[in-house]
Every structure is written in C-alpha cells, then in structure tokens.
C-alpha cells in the first residue's frame, strides 16, 4: 500500500498528462471535445480511473468512448514516460455523470421556483378561513386570584373558616359533657 498523499499526487499528474496527450497526440477523428475532469488511483498504484466529459450528443459521446478505449495503450505509455514510475497503472476511462446530475438538479430547482411563484400569486388576494390566529392563548392575569378562590370554595380563607367551625363544634361537645 502506498501513501494516500502519493496516490493523490499521482492522480493529479495522470490527469494532467492524459489531458495534454489527448490534445496533442491522439488524432482519432471519432474523438470529440473531451475534457478530463478527474483521475483517481487505487491505493496500490496499479489502476487509475480517468473521468471525462464530452461536449455533444449521445453519438459523439459513444464515439469518443471508443476512441479513448483504442488510445488507452498510447496514453498509458505516455504516462509511464512522463512520470518515471516503476509500475505504470492501467488506465480506465469513465464518462463523468456530474454535469448531467448538475443539469438535472438545476432543472428541479427551476421547477421549484416556478411552483413557489405560482403559490405566491395565489396567496396575494387570499384571506384566512377563520380567525387570523386560531390558537388559544392563556387568560391574562388581572390580579383577582383571591376573589376567584373564594368563589370556588377553596383557598386559605374558606379552608380556615371550615376548620374554625369544626373546632368550635368539638369545644361545644366537651363543655356539654
């Protein structure tokens, strides 16, 4: 296993070498406007995956994939000569799907913007079906707690009166005996 930093540096160098070689050395007419977007090397430095995009339609993408597959040997030998490493990694070309994913994401965001705009237009003249604030709020405290306690028969004044009358009844029964 190689150092991960070495694998990253080699991947960057492979990306640079392959992109320059595609421009200058590969003369295949099937090769369209190819852009090398990324390269990744395995941790044992034996295999490299080169990601690319092609500007054009599906036929140009397929033709460019065939051209890159046929030029793999030339590109690998160029990488070996320019890097000077003992074991040159095998190259695999993979079409990068990131631009397609980004385009789909942009379309989804645009649809969401249009839906939000339609909702805002529908909301402009609308009013609430019921009250504007349908939630119950606690009653405001106006300081009349003592009066409410007397009305309900609970509280210190009402309880104290009941206890006093019970004590008087007990005292009256003892005096009679």
Residue pairs with C-beta under 8 A, 6 or more apart in sequence:
1 43
1 44
2 43
2 44
2 45
4 43
6 45
7 41
7 42
7 43
7 45
8 41
10 41
10 45
10 48
10 83
10 85
10 89
11 38
11 39
11 40
11 41
11 48
12 39
13 82
13 83
14 39
14 41
14 48
14 50
14 79
14 83
14 89
14 91
15 36
15 38
15 39
15 50
17 78
17 79
17 82
17 83
18 36
18 39
18 50
18 75
18 78
18 79
18 91
19 35
19 36
21 74
21 75
21 78
22 31
22 34
22 36
22 68
22 71
22 75
25 74
25 75
25 78
26 67
26 71
26 74
26 75
28 67
28 70
28 71
30 63
30 64
30 66
30 67
31 63
31 64
31 67
31 68
31 71
32 54
32 55
32 56
32 60
32 61
32 63
32 64
33 54
33 55
33 56
34 52
34 53
34 54
34 64
34 68
35 52
35 53
35 54
35 55
36 50
36 51
36 52
37 51
37 52
37 53
37 96
37 98
38 50
38 51
38 96
39 48
39 49
39 50
39 51
40 48
40 49
40 51
41 47
41 48
41 49
41 89
42 48
42 89
45 85
45 87
45 89
46 87
46 89
46 90
47 89
47 90
47 92
48 79
48 89
48 90
48 91
48 92
49 92
49 94
50 91
50 92
50 93
50 94
51 94
51 95
51 96
52 64
52 68
52 93
52 94
52 95
52 96
53 95
53 96
53 98
53 99
54 60
54 61
54 64
54 65
54 95
56 64
61 95
65 93
65 95
68 75
68 93
69 93
72 91
72 93
75 91
76 88
76 89
76 90
76 91
77 88
79 88
79 89
79 91
80 88
146 155
146 157
149 155
149 156
149 157
149 158
150 157
150 158
